[in-house]
């Protein structure tokens, strides 16, 4: 399964609308698309193999052009570039486009959680500035428990189930965890510091919600849970954990240019 995520902000809210609803291709790999408004009622759509290529505008794989979609979606035939790194012949992008949308970058990817974690890490860094909610905290990425550089704020993929709750996730939803660690031995208010940082992480998640246009919505699953951690290197920490459900709806890709599933993919024809 492949998902699309808009990773460039859509600009001022003035009736603009753009989405890659489906990318029909026999290649199951990551692609990046860049949409540009060429005239009041026409767009260009360029295809790249990576985000770096899309940002730099180099090594284009294919390109297409289209007008407004109105209330529905339209098919955009992606014409392969001469001398491209590999062929994407037959690819069709189904898009929805209306209004004077600015340049937009779209990821068509299997790696939504990785993109989301990178975006959350970058945004949380802004909250470490002076007078922000996370000032004087240090960043941790992943599930490791810090034994130094405390207090620390962490981001990881989901790995827990809230006690007494069974969360039913749709196929386009991912679980994200926000962490805060405070040394229990640091001061007598360490527990309250952990509670405060956990509450701040909830506020940030609810404030960001779409994480700059990457996701559709964010739901915080319950209050911050405060527990104790004993790192292998010694010490005793208070750990605030905030679990979030991040939604990416209505972004499913087809496996072939004809929109059929189960055709074996791009290399099946080489088998006997």
N, C-alpha and C positions, 0 to 999 in steps of 0.2 A: 504494500500500500504506500502511496505517496501523498504528501500533503503540501499545500501552498501556504506561504506566510508572507505578508507584506512587511518589509523591513525598513522602508523609508516612510517617513510621516506623510500623510495625505494632504498636508497644507491646510489653509483656512477652510473652515466648514461653510462652503457656499454652494451646496448642491452637487459637489463633486462625488463621483463614484467610479471606482475601478477595482476589478478583481479578476484574477485568473481562476476560473471556476474548475476547469479541467485541462490537463495537458495530456493529449492522446499521443502516445509513442510506445514503441516496443522496447525501449531502453529504460530499465529500472535503475536510475542513478540520479544524482543531484544535478539540477539545472538552475540557472539564475536568469531571470528575464528583466529587462529594463524597458519600461513604457515611457514614451515621450509624446507630448502633444505637439503635432506638426503644424496644425492649423485649428481654427475653432471647432471643426467637426471631423478631425482626422488624427490618428495616432500611428506611431511606429512602435514595433515590438521587436526587440533584439534579444537573442538567446546566447548565453555563455555557459561554460562548464563550471565556473567557480565564482564566488563572490569577488575575489580579487580581480579577476578578468572583467567582471561586470562593472566594478568601480572604475577600473582603468580604461575600459572601453577597448580592450584588445582581445585578439583571438576569438572573434565572433563566430558562432557556429551556424546561425541562421537568422533570418529577419522576416518580418511580416508587416502588413499595414492594414488598417481597418477604420471604419467610421463608428458612429455611436451605436449602441446596442438597443436603445430604447428600454422597454420593460423586460426584455429577455436577454439571451446571450447570443453571441455570434461566433462562428468558426473562423479562425485566422490560420490560413495555410502558411507554415513556416518554411521559407525557401532556403535550402542549404547554401552556405557561403562557399565559393570556389576556394579550394585549398584548405578547408577547415580541418581541425585535428581529427575528427571522425564524422561520419555521416549521420544526420538525423532526418533523412528522407522520409516523407510521409507524415511528419509530425504536424499535428493540428492543435492550436491553443484555443480553447473556448474562453472568451472573455466577456466581461460586463464593463461597459465604459460609457459614462455620460458626464457632461460638464467639463469645465476647464481644469482638468486634473494636472497637477505638476508632475515632474519626473518622479517615477515610482520604481522601486526595485523589489522584485518578488523572488523568494526562494521556493523552488519546488523540490522538496527534500524529504529524506527519511530521518533527518537529524533535527527535528523540532526542539527536542529537549536540550541538545547541545547549543543551539542558537539562543534558546531562551535563557539558559544559565549564563552564557556570555553577556547577554543584554542585561540581565539582572545584576551581575557583578559590576558592569560599567555604571549602571544607574545607582547602585548602592554606594559607589565611590563618591558620588556627588553629595550624599548625605553625611559623609565624613568631614566635610568642610567645616570651618569654624561656625559655631552657632546653629549647626544643623543637628538633627536628632541622634546621629551616630558619631558625632565628633569624638576624637581621641580613641576610636576603636581600630582594630587591625583586621585585614581581610583574610579569610580562609576559604578555599574552594575545595569541595569534596567532602567526604565523610570523616576525615581524620579529626581526632580530638586534640586541640592545641595544648601544649604544656608550657608555652611561653607566649610573649606578645599579647598579653591579656589587658583589658577585655578584647574579645575578638568576635567578629560577625562572619558567619559562613553561609554558603549556598551549596545545595546538593540536590541530586535527583531524589525522587520519592522512594522511601523504603519502609515506611511505617503505616500502620492502620490505627486510627484513633480508637481508644478503648471503648468497647460497647457499640461501635458503629461499623457498619459494612458500607463502604463507599462504592457505588456503581459508576464506573468511569466509561464514557463513550469512547469510541475508537480514536477520536481526535482530541481527547483530553490527556494531559500529562500531570503528574504530581511533582511539585517542587517543594523543597524544604528550606526554610530560613532558620538559621541558628544564631544564638548569642551565648557566649561562654564568659563567665566571671569567676575569678579565683575566690573560693569560699574563705580562704585565709587572708585575703587582701584587706578587708575591713569589715566592721560589724554590719555595714549596710549592703553587703555583697548580694544577699538574696533579693533585696529591694532593687538593686541595680539590675539584676537579671530580669526581674519582672518588668522594670521600666524599659529595658532594651527589647524584650519580647513584645511589649505593647507597641513600641516604636516600629518594629518590623511589621506588625499587623497594619498599623496606620499607613506605612509605606506601600504595602501590597495593595491596600484598598485605594490609595491615592493613584498608584500607577495603573492598575487594572489591565490596560492593553500593552503595557511596557513599551510605549512609544509606537504603537501600531503593529507590533509583532503578533499579538494574540487578540482574541475577540473579547475575553473577559477573564477575571481572576476571582475566585471564591476562596475565602479563608475558612478552613474547616475546623471551626472551634477556637477557643481561646489558646493563648500560648501555654504550653505545658512546661512546667519547671521541675527539673530533676537534678540528680547529682551524678557526676562523672568522676571516675578515678583513672586518670591517664596512666599508661604503662610507665612513664617516666617519673611518676609520683605526683603528689598533690591531690587536691580535692576541688572540684569545680561545680558551680551551679550552671545548669544548661537550660536555656529557654529554647523551645522548639515550636516553630510556626509552620503548619502544613497548609499548602495552597493547592487548589485545583485550577489549572489554567486551561482554557478552552480554545480549541481551534476548529470550529464547525465548518461543515459544507465545503471541504477541500479534499476531494478524492480523485485520484488519477486513474485513467484507463491504461490497459497494458498494451494495446496496439492502436495504430492509427484509425482502425475501424471501430474502436471502442469495445472490442471483445476481450473477455478474460480467458485465461487458461490456454493461450496459444503457444506457451513454452518460451516466449521471450526471444530476444534478438539472436541468440546463438543456436536455437533448436534446429534450424535448417541445416546446420553442419553435421548433425548426427544421422547415423544410418541405423 
